[in-house]
């Protein structure tokens, strides 16, 4: 077993903002966003749901009857400021979501993720879970017993520094529990790592 110590220089430390990478990852509880932005018409906003997550509260777009949104631009979103220290060109973002069924007749249950104003990657949670095989889909059963559905997206980044991670609303009823950015050091644990330090 080895320990990795990362100590930024005094100049680098002064430039740190938001959640700071340590040990090759950044872990963020959903409710600790830097900014929550509702829809431009004011009909969609974000709501905190106490104790819905495995490690704390969750955040969801509100109301549950809201129409599907197109991610990007001025759409409803949660913004998180993070400081990455690793010299990597790509990161993996794990979204920890509450297991849910789609609420719209259009099917699917989608959200989007982007870095630094880039094009949002849209994930259909139901497509990742898989179709019901008539005997109760095994992945769905695991997600509900664990109270989490973890999906992964990969993003190119411009290297170390302060970045903005954005979680976009697409469909209502998506409940975000936490986000974990893996820069290469994340090790698997049942509940995921403790939340990173925030400056």
Secondary structure, DSSP 8 states (H G I E B T S, - for coil): ---------HHHHHH--SEE-BTTEEEEETT--SEEE--TTSS-EEEEETT-SSSS-EEEEE-TT------STT-SEEEEEEEE-S--SEEEEEEEE------STT---EEEEEETT---EEEEHHHHH----SS--HHHHHHHHHT-EEEEEEEE--SSEEEEEEEEE-STT-EEEEEEEESS-----SS------B-
